[in-house]
Amino acid sequence: MIAGRIAAVRARIDAACQRSGREPREVTLIGVTKTHDAATVAAAYHAGLRDFGENRVQEALPKIDALSRLAPAPVWHFIGRLQTNKAPAAADAFDILHTVDSLRLAEAISRHAEHQVRVLIEVNVAGESTKAGVEPHEVGGLAAAIAALPDLELVGLMTVAPRADNPEDVRAVFRELRGLRDAIGLAHLSMGMTDDFEVAVEEGATLVRVGRAMFGARPPVAVRSQGEQT
């Protein structure tokens, strides 16, 4: 079942790329596996998925360990709100951190990094009070500050669009993030989730974070991380 759902999402990404004149290889599909167990992650891996996103460091660590012997190795993305006290563990465990939203956090990651860490700046494009991220006008300054820090590689920008019944209603959010990214000259745009990833791909997303469309509803015991619905 997971294999079929992954294939269906990839087909939708391919179609969105065709509509917007892009190559599907430009888009990385990240399976958001928060609250799902290591067996589910392994099943997705064996169905061909290689990139996985988690919201909580402590929840992710056992899964990362359980899949550590697979080759090629899975790529682990941290996509939740990251506290500075969790920065050392996150920098060590994850391949890429999507949610850097302050210089203080970037400095904490840099200070504790034992290798080059790829990061994205989270931008609150829509200005929602319940979501993390810097304001759009702050992106340039934070990007310049991160560039000066050792052991950090700034590779892109990330956003979480507002919930909308019609994905077209959030197209402008994705388009604005693309403009911000292009002005700085970065490679990646992390945007788009289950309800809106096709529009995000049409607007230039290179990293899409999809959970529910591939893994079904999360277990009812889960507590939502602020700002991420997948």
PyMOL CGO cylinders between C-alpha atoms (Angstrom):
from pymol import cmd
from pymol.cgo import CYLINDER

trace = [
    CYLINDER, 0.00, 0.00, 0.00, 2.80, 2.44, 0.87, 0.3, 1, 1, 1, 1, 1, 1,
    CYLINDER, 2.80, 2.44, 0.87, 4.53, 1.70, -2.42, 0.3, 1, 1, 1, 1, 1, 1,
    CYLINDER, 4.53, 1.70, -2.42, 1.38, 2.54, -4.35, 0.3, 1, 1, 1, 1, 1, 1,
    CYLINDER, 1.38, 2.54, -4.35, 0.86, 5.78, -2.46, 0.3, 1, 1, 1, 1, 1, 1,
    CYLINDER, 0.86, 5.78, -2.46, 4.46, 6.84, -3.03, 0.3, 1, 1, 1, 1, 1, 1,
    CYLINDER, 4.46, 6.84, -3.03, 4.11, 6.09, -6.73, 0.3, 1, 1, 1, 1, 1, 1,
    CYLINDER, 4.11, 6.09, -6.73, 0.89, 8.13, -6.88, 0.3, 1, 1, 1, 1, 1, 1,
    CYLINDER, 0.89, 8.13, -6.88, 2.53, 11.14, -5.25, 0.3, 1, 1, 1, 1, 1, 1,
    CYLINDER, 2.53, 11.14, -5.25, 5.52, 10.89, -7.59, 0.3, 1, 1, 1, 1, 1, 1,
    CYLINDER, 5.52, 10.89, -7.59, 3.13, 10.80, -10.55, 0.3, 1, 1, 1, 1, 1, 1,
    CYLINDER, 3.13, 10.80, -10.55, 1.45, 13.97, -9.32, 0.3, 1, 1, 1, 1, 1, 1,
    CYLINDER, 1.45, 13.97, -9.32, 4.86, 15.64, -8.95, 0.3, 1, 1, 1, 1, 1, 1,
    CYLINDER, 4.86, 15.64, -8.95, 5.79, 14.56, -12.47, 0.3, 1, 1, 1, 1, 1, 1,
    CYLINDER, 5.79, 14.56, -12.47, 2.55, 16.02, -13.82, 0.3, 1, 1, 1, 1, 1, 1,
    CYLINDER, 2.55, 16.02, -13.82, 3.12, 19.31, -11.98, 0.3, 1, 1, 1, 1, 1, 1,
    CYLINDER, 3.12, 19.31, -11.98, 6.63, 19.45, -13.44, 0.3, 1, 1, 1, 1, 1, 1,
    CYLINDER, 6.63, 19.45, -13.44, 5.28, 18.85, -16.92, 0.3, 1, 1, 1, 1, 1, 1,
    CYLINDER, 5.28, 18.85, -16.92, 2.75, 21.68, -16.51, 0.3, 1, 1, 1, 1, 1, 1,
    CYLINDER, 2.75, 21.68, -16.51, 5.47, 24.10, -15.39, 0.3, 1, 1, 1, 1, 1, 1,
    CYLINDER, 5.47, 24.10, -15.39, 8.24, 23.05, -17.78, 0.3, 1, 1, 1, 1, 1, 1,
    CYLINDER, 8.24, 23.05, -17.78, 10.43, 21.47, -15.11, 0.3, 1, 1, 1, 1, 1, 1,
    CYLINDER, 10.43, 21.47, -15.11, 12.29, 18.18, -14.83, 0.3, 1, 1, 1, 1, 1, 1,
    CYLINDER, 12.29, 18.18, -14.83, 11.01, 15.79, -12.13, 0.3, 1, 1, 1, 1, 1, 1,
    CYLINDER, 11.01, 15.79, -12.13, 14.59, 15.13, -11.03, 0.3, 1, 1, 1, 1, 1, 1,
    CYLINDER, 14.59, 15.13, -11.03, 14.68, 18.73, -9.76, 0.3, 1, 1, 1, 1, 1, 1,
    CYLINDER, 14.68, 18.73, -9.76, 12.17, 17.84, -7.01, 0.3, 1, 1, 1, 1, 1, 1,
    CYLINDER, 12.17, 17.84, -7.01, 13.03, 15.74, -3.95, 0.3, 1, 1, 1, 1, 1, 1,
    CYLINDER, 13.03, 15.74, -3.95, 10.11, 14.01, -2.27, 0.3, 1, 1, 1, 1, 1, 1,
    CYLINDER, 10.11, 14.01, -2.27, 10.49, 13.96, 1.53, 0.3, 1, 1, 1, 1, 1, 1,
    CYLINDER, 10.49, 13.96, 1.53, 8.34, 11.47, 3.38, 0.3, 1, 1, 1, 1, 1, 1,
    CYLINDER, 8.34, 11.47, 3.38, 7.19, 13.05, 6.63, 0.3, 1, 1, 1, 1, 1, 1,
    CYLINDER, 7.19, 13.05, 6.63, 7.30, 10.16, 9.10, 0.3, 1, 1, 1, 1, 1, 1,
    CYLINDER, 7.30, 10.16, 9.10, 6.67, 11.87, 12.44, 0.3, 1, 1, 1, 1, 1, 1,
    CYLINDER, 6.67, 11.87, 12.44, 4.64, 9.61, 14.77, 0.3, 1, 1, 1, 1, 1, 1,
    CYLINDER, 4.64, 9.61, 14.77, 5.09, 6.65, 12.39, 0.3, 1, 1, 1, 1, 1, 1,
    CYLINDER, 5.09, 6.65, 12.39, 7.30, 3.81, 13.54, 0.3, 1, 1, 1, 1, 1, 1,
    CYLINDER, 7.30, 3.81, 13.54, 10.62, 2.63, 12.15, 0.3, 1, 1, 1, 1, 1, 1,
    CYLINDER, 10.62, 2.63, 12.15, 8.96, -0.30, 10.37, 0.3, 1, 1, 1, 1, 1, 1,
    CYLINDER, 8.96, -0.30, 10.37, 6.83, 2.12, 8.37, 0.3, 1, 1, 1, 1, 1, 1,
    CYLINDER, 6.83, 2.12, 8.37, 9.89, 4.17, 7.47, 0.3, 1, 1, 1, 1, 1, 1,
    CYLINDER, 9.89, 4.17, 7.47, 11.71, 1.01, 6.41, 0.3, 1, 1, 1, 1, 1, 1,
    CYLINDER, 11.71, 1.01, 6.41, 8.76, -0.03, 4.23, 0.3, 1, 1, 1, 1, 1, 1,
    CYLINDER, 8.76, -0.03, 4.23, 8.85, 3.35, 2.50, 0.3, 1, 1, 1, 1, 1, 1,
    CYLINDER, 8.85, 3.35, 2.50, 12.61, 3.03, 2.01, 0.3, 1, 1, 1, 1, 1, 1,
    CYLINDER, 12.61, 3.03, 2.01, 12.23, -0.38, 0.40, 0.3, 1, 1, 1, 1, 1, 1,
    CYLINDER, 12.23, -0.38, 0.40, 9.52, 1.12, -1.83, 0.3, 1, 1, 1, 1, 1, 1,
    CYLINDER, 9.52, 1.12, -1.83, 12.13, 3.53, -3.17, 0.3, 1, 1, 1, 1, 1, 1,
    CYLINDER, 12.13, 3.53, -3.17, 11.84, 6.58, -0.91, 0.3, 1, 1, 1, 1, 1, 1,
    CYLINDER, 11.84, 6.58, -0.91, 15.19, 7.90, 0.30, 0.3, 1, 1, 1, 1, 1, 1,
    CYLINDER, 15.19, 7.90, 0.30, 14.41, 11.20, 2.05, 0.3, 1, 1, 1, 1, 1, 1,
    CYLINDER, 14.41, 11.20, 2.05, 12.56, 11.39, 5.37, 0.3, 1, 1, 1, 1, 1, 1,
    CYLINDER, 12.56, 11.39, 5.37, 11.41, 14.33, 7.49, 0.3, 1, 1, 1, 1, 1, 1,
    CYLINDER, 11.41, 14.33, 7.49, 10.97, 14.42, 11.25, 0.3, 1, 1, 1, 1, 1, 1,
    CYLINDER, 10.97, 14.42, 11.25, 9.72, 17.14, 13.61, 0.3, 1, 1, 1, 1, 1, 1,
    CYLINDER, 9.72, 17.14, 13.61, 11.20, 16.08, 16.93, 0.3, 1, 1, 1, 1, 1, 1,
    CYLINDER, 11.20, 16.08, 16.93, 14.79, 15.14, 17.60, 0.3, 1, 1, 1, 1, 1, 1,
    CYLINDER, 14.79, 15.14, 17.60, 14.10, 12.60, 20.34, 0.3, 1, 1, 1, 1, 1, 1,
    CYLINDER, 14.10, 12.60, 20.34, 11.40, 10.84, 18.35, 0.3, 1, 1, 1, 1, 1, 1,
    CYLINDER, 11.40, 10.84, 18.35, 13.62, 10.66, 15.28, 0.3, 1, 1, 1, 1, 1, 1,
    CYLINDER, 13.62, 10.66, 15.28, 16.77, 9.25, 16.87, 0.3, 1, 1, 1, 1, 1, 1,
    CYLINDER, 16.77, 9.25, 16.87, 15.57, 5.62, 17.26, 0.3, 1, 1, 1, 1, 1, 1,
    CYLINDER, 15.57, 5.62, 17.26, 14.33, 5.61, 13.65, 0.3, 1, 1, 1, 1, 1, 1,
    CYLINDER, 14.33, 5.61, 13.65, 17.61, 7.02, 12.37, 0.3, 1, 1, 1, 1, 1, 1,
    CYLINDER, 17.61, 7.02, 12.37, 19.46, 4.33, 14.30, 0.3, 1, 1, 1, 1, 1, 1,
    CYLINDER, 19.46, 4.33, 14.30, 17.12, 1.57, 13.07, 0.3, 1, 1, 1, 1, 1, 1,
    CYLINDER, 17.12, 1.57, 13.07, 17.77, 2.49, 9.43, 0.3, 1, 1, 1, 1, 1, 1,
    CYLINDER, 17.77, 2.49, 9.43, 21.46, 3.30, 9.84, 0.3, 1, 1, 1, 1, 1, 1,
    CYLINDER, 21.46, 3.30, 9.84, 22.66, 0.08, 8.18, 0.3, 1, 1, 1, 1, 1, 1,
    CYLINDER, 22.66, 0.08, 8.18, 20.77, 0.59, 4.96, 0.3, 1, 1, 1, 1, 1, 1,
    CYLINDER, 20.77, 0.59, 4.96, 22.69, 1.42, 1.81, 0.3, 1, 1, 1, 1, 1, 1,
    CYLINDER, 22.69, 1.42, 1.81, 22.42, 3.86, 0.26, 0.3, 1, 1, 1, 1, 1, 1,
    CYLINDER, 22.42, 3.86, 0.26, 21.81, 5.68, 3.50, 0.3, 1, 1, 1, 1, 1, 1,
    CYLINDER, 21.81, 5.68, 3.50, 18.51, 7.52, 3.97, 0.3, 1, 1, 1, 1, 1, 1,
    CYLINDER, 18.51, 7.52, 3.97, 18.69, 11.31, 3.99, 0.3, 1, 1, 1, 1, 1, 1,
    CYLINDER, 18.69, 11.31, 3.99, 17.17, 12.78, 7.17, 0.3, 1, 1, 1, 1, 1, 1,
    CYLINDER, 17.17, 12.78, 7.17, 15.57, 16.22, 7.15, 0.3, 1, 1, 1, 1, 1, 1,
    CYLINDER, 15.57, 16.22, 7.15, 14.62, 18.10, 10.32, 0.3, 1, 1, 1, 1, 1, 1,
    CYLINDER, 14.62, 18.10, 10.32, 11.42, 20.03, 9.56, 0.3, 1, 1, 1, 1, 1, 1,
    CYLINDER, 11.42, 20.03, 9.56, 10.03, 20.95, 12.99, 0.3, 1, 1, 1, 1, 1, 1,
    CYLINDER, 10.03, 20.95, 12.99, 10.61, 23.88, 15.28, 0.3, 1, 1, 1, 1, 1, 1,
    CYLINDER, 10.61, 23.88, 15.28, 14.15, 23.57, 16.61, 0.3, 1, 1, 1, 1, 1, 1,
    CYLINDER, 14.15, 23.57, 16.61, 15.07, 24.81, 20.06, 0.3, 1, 1, 1, 1, 1, 1,
    CYLINDER, 15.07, 24.81, 20.06, 18.64, 25.95, 20.68, 0.3, 1, 1, 1, 1, 1, 1,
    CYLINDER, 18.64, 25.95, 20.68, 19.18, 23.30, 23.35, 0.3, 1, 1, 1, 1, 1, 1,
    CYLINDER, 19.18, 23.30, 23.35, 18.40, 20.62, 20.75, 0.3, 1, 1, 1, 1, 1, 1,
    CYLINDER, 18.40, 20.62, 20.75, 20.78, 22.10, 18.20, 0.3, 1, 1, 1, 1, 1, 1,
    CYLINDER, 20.78, 22.10, 18.20, 23.76, 19.83, 19.01, 0.3, 1, 1, 1, 1, 1, 1,
    CYLINDER, 23.76, 19.83, 19.01, 21.73, 16.62, 18.66, 0.3, 1, 1, 1, 1, 1, 1,
    CYLINDER, 21.73, 16.62, 18.66, 19.97, 17.85, 15.53, 0.3, 1, 1, 1, 1, 1, 1,
    CYLINDER, 19.97, 17.85, 15.53, 23.21, 18.91, 13.87, 0.3, 1, 1, 1, 1, 1, 1,
    CYLINDER, 23.21, 18.91, 13.87, 24.71, 15.51, 14.59, 0.3, 1, 1, 1, 1, 1, 1,
    CYLINDER, 24.71, 15.51, 14.59, 21.73, 13.34, 13.60, 0.3, 1, 1, 1, 1, 1, 1,
    CYLINDER, 21.73, 13.34, 13.60, 20.23, 15.07, 10.57, 0.3, 1, 1, 1, 1, 1, 1,
    CYLINDER, 20.23, 15.07, 10.57, 21.60, 15.69, 7.11, 0.3, 1, 1, 1, 1, 1, 1,
    CYLINDER, 21.60, 15.69, 7.11, 19.74, 18.96, 6.56, 0.3, 1, 1, 1, 1, 1, 1,
    CYLINDER, 19.74, 18.96, 6.56, 17.90, 21.35, 8.89, 0.3, 1, 1, 1, 1, 1, 1,
    CYLINDER, 17.90, 21.35, 8.89, 14.99, 23.20, 7.28, 0.3, 1, 1, 1, 1, 1, 1,
    CYLINDER, 14.99, 23.20, 7.28, 13.87, 25.48, 10.11, 0.3, 1, 1, 1, 1, 1, 1,
    CYLINDER, 13.87, 25.48, 10.11, 16.58, 27.94, 11.08, 0.3, 1, 1, 1, 1, 1, 1,
    CYLINDER, 16.58, 27.94, 11.08, 14.63, 31.04, 12.09, 0.3, 1, 1, 1, 1, 1, 1,
    CYLINDER, 14.63, 31.04, 12.09, 17.11, 33.16, 14.06, 0.3, 1, 1, 1, 1, 1, 1,
    CYLINDER, 17.11, 33.16, 14.06, 20.78, 34.06, 14.23, 0.3, 1, 1, 1, 1, 1, 1,
    CYLINDER, 20.78, 34.06, 14.23, 20.85, 32.69, 17.78, 0.3, 1, 1, 1, 1, 1, 1,
    CYLINDER, 20.85, 32.69, 17.78, 19.79, 29.26, 16.55, 0.3, 1, 1, 1, 1, 1, 1,
    CYLINDER, 19.79, 29.26, 16.55, 22.23, 29.37, 13.64, 0.3, 1, 1, 1, 1, 1, 1,
    CYLINDER, 22.23, 29.37, 13.64, 25.05, 30.24, 16.02, 0.3, 1, 1, 1, 1, 1, 1,
    CYLINDER, 25.05, 30.24, 16.02, 24.12, 27.34, 18.31, 0.3, 1, 1, 1, 1, 1, 1,
    CYLINDER, 24.12, 27.34, 18.31, 24.19, 24.91, 15.38, 0.3, 1, 1, 1, 1, 1, 1,
    CYLINDER, 24.19, 24.91, 15.38, 27.51, 26.30, 14.17, 0.3, 1, 1, 1, 1, 1, 1,
    CYLINDER, 27.51, 26.30, 14.17, 29.03, 26.18, 17.64, 0.3, 1, 1, 1, 1, 1, 1,
    CYLINDER, 29.03, 26.18, 17.64, 28.23, 22.51, 18.14, 0.3, 1, 1, 1, 1, 1, 1,
    CYLINDER, 28.23, 22.51, 18.14, 28.63, 21.25, 14.58, 0.3, 1, 1, 1, 1, 1, 1,
    CYLINDER, 28.63, 21.25, 14.58, 31.29, 18.59, 14.10, 0.3, 1, 1, 1, 1, 1, 1,
    CYLINDER, 31.29, 18.59, 14.10, 30.93, 18.67, 10.33, 0.3, 1, 1, 1, 1, 1, 1,
    CYLINDER, 30.93, 18.67, 10.33, 29.43, 20.88, 7.63, 0.3, 1, 1, 1, 1, 1, 1,
    CYLINDER, 29.43, 20.88, 7.63, 25.70, 21.23, 8.26, 0.3, 1, 1, 1, 1, 1, 1,
    CYLINDER, 25.70, 21.23, 8.26, 23.26, 22.16, 5.50, 0.3, 1, 1, 1, 1, 1, 1,
    CYLINDER, 23.26, 22.16, 5.50, 20.53, 24.54, 6.62, 0.3, 1, 1, 1, 1, 1, 1,
    CYLINDER, 20.53, 24.54, 6.62, 17.55, 26.45, 5.26, 0.3, 1, 1, 1, 1, 1, 1,
    CYLINDER, 17.55, 26.45, 5.26, 16.01, 29.63, 6.62, 0.3, 1, 1, 1, 1, 1, 1,
    CYLINDER, 16.01, 29.63, 6.62, 12.36, 29.28, 7.59, 0.3, 1, 1, 1, 1, 1, 1,
    CYLINDER, 12.36, 29.28, 7.59, 10.33, 32.25, 6.36, 0.3, 1, 1, 1, 1, 1, 1,
    CYLINDER, 10.33, 32.25, 6.36, 6.87, 33.16, 7.63, 0.3, 1, 1, 1, 1, 1, 1,
    CYLINDER, 6.87, 33.16, 7.63, 5.75, 34.46, 4.26, 0.3, 1, 1, 1, 1, 1, 1,
    CYLINDER, 5.75, 34.46, 4.26, 2.06, 34.73, 5.18, 0.3, 1, 1, 1, 1, 1, 1,
    CYLINDER, 2.06, 34.73, 5.18, 2.77, 36.47, 8.50, 0.3, 1, 1, 1, 1, 1, 1,
    CYLINDER, 2.77, 36.47, 8.50, 0.76, 33.99, 10.57, 0.3, 1, 1, 1, 1, 1, 1,
    CYLINDER, 0.76, 33.99, 10.57, 1.18, 34.56, 14.30, 0.3, 1, 1, 1, 1, 1, 1,
    CYLINDER, 1.18, 34.56, 14.30, 0.99, 30.83, 15.06, 0.3, 1, 1, 1, 1, 1, 1,
    CYLINDER, 0.99, 30.83, 15.06, 3.90, 29.92, 12.81, 0.3, 1, 1, 1, 1, 1, 1,
    CYLINDER, 3.90, 29.92, 12.81, 7.65, 30.23, 13.20, 0.3, 1, 1, 1, 1, 1, 1,
    CYLINDER, 7.65, 30.23, 13.20, 9.96, 31.85, 10.68, 0.3, 1, 1, 1, 1, 1, 1,
    CYLINDER, 9.96, 31.85, 10.68, 11.55, 35.18, 9.97, 0.3, 1, 1, 1, 1, 1, 1,
    CYLINDER, 11.55, 35.18, 9.97, 9.67, 37.92, 8.18, 0.3, 1, 1, 1, 1, 1, 1,
    CYLINDER, 9.67, 37.92, 8.18, 10.45, 38.24, 4.47, 0.3, 1, 1, 1, 1, 1, 1,
    CYLINDER, 10.45, 38.24, 4.47, 12.35, 41.50, 4.91, 0.3, 1, 1, 1, 1, 1, 1,
    CYLINDER, 12.35, 41.50, 4.91, 14.69, 39.80, 7.40, 0.3, 1, 1, 1, 1, 1, 1,
    CYLINDER, 14.69, 39.80, 7.40, 15.82, 37.03, 5.08, 0.3, 1, 1, 1, 1, 1, 1,
    CYLINDER, 15.82, 37.03, 5.08, 18.72, 38.88, 3.42, 0.3, 1, 1, 1, 1, 1, 1,
    CYLINDER, 18.72, 38.88, 3.42, 20.31, 39.94, 6.70, 0.3, 1, 1, 1, 1, 1, 1,
    CYLINDER, 20.31, 39.94, 6.70, 20.00, 36.50, 8.28, 0.3, 1, 1, 1, 1, 1, 1,
    CYLINDER, 20.00, 36.50, 8.28, 21.37, 34.84, 5.15, 0.3, 1, 1, 1, 1, 1, 1,
    CYLINDER, 21.37, 34.84, 5.15, 24.44, 37.10, 5.23, 0.3, 1, 1, 1, 1, 1, 1,
    CYLINDER, 24.44, 37.10, 5.23, 24.99, 36.38, 8.93, 0.3, 1, 1, 1, 1, 1, 1,
    CYLINDER, 24.99, 36.38, 8.93, 24.72, 32.61, 8.42, 0.3, 1, 1, 1, 1, 1, 1,
    CYLINDER, 24.72, 32.61, 8.42, 27.18, 32.77, 5.54, 0.3, 1, 1, 1, 1, 1, 1,
    CYLINDER, 27.18, 32.77, 5.54, 29.77, 34.14, 7.95, 0.3, 1, 1, 1, 1, 1, 1,
    CYLINDER, 29.77, 34.14, 7.95, 29.39, 31.27, 10.44, 0.3, 1, 1, 1, 1, 1, 1,
    CYLINDER, 29.39, 31.27, 10.44, 31.74, 28.26, 10.32, 0.3, 1, 1, 1, 1, 1, 1,
    CYLINDER, 31.74, 28.26, 10.32, 30.46, 24.79, 9.45, 0.3, 1, 1, 1, 1, 1, 1,
    CYLINDER, 30.46, 24.79, 9.45, 27.10, 26.00, 8.11, 0.3, 1, 1, 1, 1, 1, 1,
    CYLINDER, 27.10, 26.00, 8.11, 26.06, 25.80, 4.47, 0.3, 1, 1, 1, 1, 1, 1,
    CYLINDER, 26.06, 25.80, 4.47, 22.97, 27.82, 3.67, 0.3, 1, 1, 1, 1, 1, 1,
    CYLINDER, 22.97, 27.82, 3.67, 21.25, 25.99, 0.81, 0.3, 1, 1, 1, 1, 1, 1,
    CYLINDER, 21.25, 25.99, 0.81, 17.75, 27.46, 0.62, 0.3, 1, 1, 1, 1, 1, 1,
    CYLINDER, 17.75, 27.46, 0.62, 14.55, 28.80, 2.12, 0.3, 1, 1, 1, 1, 1, 1,
    CYLINDER, 14.55, 28.80, 2.12, 11.56, 27.03, 3.65, 0.3, 1, 1, 1, 1, 1, 1,
    CYLINDER, 11.56, 27.03, 3.65, 7.97, 28.00, 4.40, 0.3, 1, 1, 1, 1, 1, 1,
    CYLINDER, 7.97, 28.00, 4.40, 4.71, 26.52, 5.62, 0.3, 1, 1, 1, 1, 1, 1,
    CYLINDER, 4.71, 26.52, 5.62, 1.75, 27.92, 3.70, 0.3, 1, 1, 1, 1, 1, 1,
    CYLINDER, 1.75, 27.92, 3.70, -1.56, 28.69, 5.43, 0.3, 1, 1, 1, 1, 1, 1,
    CYLINDER, -1.56, 28.69, 5.43, -4.22, 26.00, 5.34, 0.3, 1, 1, 1, 1, 1, 1,
    CYLINDER, -4.22, 26.00, 5.34, -6.56, 26.51, 2.42, 0.3, 1, 1, 1, 1, 1, 1,
    CYLINDER, -6.56, 26.51, 2.42, -9.42, 24.56, 0.89, 0.3, 1, 1, 1, 1, 1, 1,
    CYLINDER, -9.42, 24.56, 0.89, -8.16, 25.56, -2.55, 0.3, 1, 1, 1, 1, 1, 1,
    CYLINDER, -8.16, 25.56, -2.55, -4.38, 25.19, -3.11, 0.3, 1, 1, 1, 1, 1, 1,
    CYLINDER, -4.38, 25.19, -3.11, -4.53, 28.06, -5.58, 0.3, 1, 1, 1, 1, 1, 1,
    CYLINDER, -4.53, 28.06, -5.58, -5.15, 30.35, -2.61, 0.3, 1, 1, 1, 1, 1, 1,
    CYLINDER, -5.15, 30.35, -2.61, -1.56, 29.81, -1.41, 0.3, 1, 1, 1, 1, 1, 1,
    CYLINDER, -1.56, 29.81, -1.41, 0.19, 30.05, -4.77, 0.3, 1, 1, 1, 1, 1, 1,
    CYLINDER, 0.19, 30.05, -4.77, 1.24, 33.62, -3.99, 0.3, 1, 1, 1, 1, 1, 1,
    CYLINDER, 1.24, 33.62, -3.99, 3.01, 32.42, -0.83, 0.3, 1, 1, 1, 1, 1, 1,
    CYLINDER, 3.01, 32.42, -0.83, 5.14, 29.98, -2.79, 0.3, 1, 1, 1, 1, 1, 1,
    CYLINDER, 5.14, 29.98, -2.79, 5.81, 32.54, -5.50, 0.3, 1, 1, 1, 1, 1, 1,
    CYLINDER, 5.81, 32.54, -5.50, 7.02, 35.07, -2.94, 0.3, 1, 1, 1, 1, 1, 1,
    CYLINDER, 7.02, 35.07, -2.94, 9.39, 32.56, -1.37, 0.3, 1, 1, 1, 1, 1, 1,
    CYLINDER, 9.39, 32.56, -1.37, 10.81, 31.78, -4.79, 0.3, 1, 1, 1, 1, 1, 1,
    CYLINDER, 10.81, 31.78, -4.79, 11.45, 35.48, -5.36, 0.3, 1, 1, 1, 1, 1, 1,
    CYLINDER, 11.45, 35.48, -5.36, 13.25, 35.76, -2.02, 0.3, 1, 1, 1, 1, 1, 1,
    CYLINDER, 13.25, 35.76, -2.02, 15.34, 32.70, -2.86, 0.3, 1, 1, 1, 1, 1, 1,
    CYLINDER, 15.34, 32.70, -2.86, 16.23, 33.98, -6.30, 0.3, 1, 1, 1, 1, 1, 1,
    CYLINDER, 16.23, 33.98, -6.30, 17.31, 37.35, -4.90, 0.3, 1, 1, 1, 1, 1, 1,
    CYLINDER, 17.31, 37.35, -4.90, 19.86, 35.61, -2.66, 0.3, 1, 1, 1, 1, 1, 1,
    CYLINDER, 19.86, 35.61, -2.66, 20.89, 33.02, -5.21, 0.3, 1, 1, 1, 1, 1, 1,
    CYLINDER, 20.89, 33.02, -5.21, 20.26, 29.81, -3.27, 0.3, 1, 1, 1, 1, 1, 1,
    CYLINDER, 20.26, 29.81, -3.27, 19.54, 26.36, -4.64, 0.3, 1, 1, 1, 1, 1, 1,
    CYLINDER, 19.54, 26.36, -4.64, 16.55, 25.06, -2.70, 0.3, 1, 1, 1, 1, 1, 1,
    CYLINDER, 16.55, 25.06, -2.70, 12.95, 25.85, -1.89, 0.3, 1, 1, 1, 1, 1, 1,
    CYLINDER, 12.95, 25.85, -1.89, 11.36, 23.66, 0.78, 0.3, 1, 1, 1, 1, 1, 1,
    CYLINDER, 11.36, 23.66, 0.78, 7.63, 24.21, 0.34, 0.3, 1, 1, 1, 1, 1, 1,
    CYLINDER, 7.63, 24.21, 0.34, 4.50, 22.23, -0.28, 0.3, 1, 1, 1, 1, 1, 1,
    CYLINDER, 4.50, 22.23, -0.28, 2.77, 19.52, 1.75, 0.3, 1, 1, 1, 1, 1, 1,
    CYLINDER, 2.77, 19.52, 1.75, -0.02, 17.01, 1.13, 0.3, 1, 1, 1, 1, 1, 1,
    CYLINDER, -0.02, 17.01, 1.13, -2.71, 19.59, 0.41, 0.3, 1, 1, 1, 1, 1, 1,
    CYLINDER, -2.71, 19.59, 0.41, -0.69, 21.93, -1.79, 0.3, 1, 1, 1, 1, 1, 1,
    CYLINDER, -0.69, 21.93, -1.79, 2.52, 20.31, -3.06, 0.3, 1, 1, 1, 1, 1, 1,
    CYLINDER, 2.52, 20.31, -3.06, 1.50, 20.35, -6.72, 0.3, 1, 1, 1, 1, 1, 1,
    CYLINDER, 1.50, 20.35, -6.72, 1.10, 24.13, -6.70, 0.3, 1, 1, 1, 1, 1, 1,
    CYLINDER, 1.10, 24.13, -6.70, 4.40, 24.39, -4.81, 0.3, 1, 1, 1, 1, 1, 1,
    CYLINDER, 4.40, 24.39, -4.81, 6.14, 22.33, -7.50, 0.3, 1, 1, 1, 1, 1, 1,
    CYLINDER, 6.14, 22.33, -7.50, 4.65, 24.54, -10.21, 0.3, 1, 1, 1, 1, 1, 1,
    CYLINDER, 4.65, 24.54, -10.21, 6.13, 27.53, -8.36, 0.3, 1, 1, 1, 1, 1, 1,
    CYLINDER, 6.13, 27.53, -8.36, 9.62, 26.05, -8.07, 0.3, 1, 1, 1, 1, 1, 1,
    CYLINDER, 9.62, 26.05, -8.07, 9.75, 23.80, -5.00, 0.3, 1, 1, 1, 1, 1, 1,
    CYLINDER, 9.75, 23.80, -5.00, 12.81, 21.56, -4.93, 0.3, 1, 1, 1, 1, 1, 1,
    CYLINDER, 12.81, 21.56, -4.93, 11.94, 19.87, -1.61, 0.3, 1, 1, 1, 1, 1, 1,
    CYLINDER, 11.94, 19.87, -1.61, 8.34, 18.86, -0.88, 0.3, 1, 1, 1, 1, 1, 1,
    CYLINDER, 8.34, 18.86, -0.88, 7.31, 17.52, 2.53, 0.3, 1, 1, 1, 1, 1, 1,
    CYLINDER, 7.31, 17.52, 2.53, 4.51, 14.97, 2.17, 0.3, 1, 1, 1, 1, 1, 1,
    CYLINDER, 4.51, 14.97, 2.17, 3.18, 12.75, 4.95, 0.3, 1, 1, 1, 1, 1, 1,
    CYLINDER, 3.18, 12.75, 4.95, -0.54, 12.03, 4.92, 0.3, 1, 1, 1, 1, 1, 1,
    CYLINDER, -0.54, 12.03, 4.92, -0.77, 11.31, 1.19, 0.3, 1, 1, 1, 1, 1, 1,
    CYLINDER, -0.77, 11.31, 1.19, 1.73, 8.47, 1.56, 0.3, 1, 1, 1, 1, 1, 1,
    CYLINDER, 1.73, 8.47, 1.56, 1.35, 7.23, 5.13, 0.3, 1, 1, 1, 1, 1, 1,
    CYLINDER, 1.35, 7.23, 5.13, -2.28, 8.00, 5.89, 0.3, 1, 1, 1, 1, 1, 1,
    CYLINDER, -2.28, 8.00, 5.89, -3.56, 9.82, 8.96, 0.3, 1, 1, 1, 1, 1, 1,
    CYLINDER, -3.56, 9.82, 8.96, -1.15, 10.11, 11.85, 0.3, 1, 1, 1, 1, 1, 1,
    CYLINDER, -1.15, 10.11, 11.85, -1.89, 8.06, 14.99, 0.3, 1, 1, 1, 1, 1, 1,
    CYLINDER, -1.89, 8.06, 14.99, -4.41, 9.86, 17.25, 0.3, 1, 1, 1, 1, 1, 1,
    CYLINDER, -4.41, 9.86, 17.25, -1.92, 10.06, 20.13, 0.3, 1, 1, 1, 1, 1, 1,
    CYLINDER, -1.92, 10.06, 20.13, 0.26, 12.41, 18.14, 0.3, 1, 1, 1, 1, 1, 1,
    CYLINDER, 0.26, 12.41, 18.14, 0.57, 16.02, 19.19, 0.3, 1, 1, 1, 1, 1, 1,
    CYLINDER, 0.57, 16.02, 19.19, 0.91, 18.35, 16.26, 0.3, 1, 1, 1, 1, 1, 1,
    CYLINDER, 0.91, 18.35, 16.26, 4.07, 20.38, 15.99, 0.3, 1, 1, 1, 1, 1, 1,
    CYLINDER, 4.07, 20.38, 15.99, 3.25, 24.03, 15.58, 0.3, 1, 1, 1, 1, 1, 1,
    CYLINDER, 3.25, 24.03, 15.58, 3.32, 25.11, 11.96, 0.3, 1, 1, 1, 1, 1, 1,
    CYLINDER, 3.32, 25.11, 11.96, 3.63, 21.70, 10.25, 0.3, 1, 1, 1, 1, 1, 1,
    CYLINDER, 3.63, 21.70, 10.25, 0.63, 19.76, 8.95, 0.3, 1, 1, 1, 1, 1, 1,
    CYLINDER, 0.63, 19.76, 8.95, 2.22, 17.72, 6.12, 0.3, 1, 1, 1, 1, 1, 1,
]
cmd.load_cgo(trace, "trace")
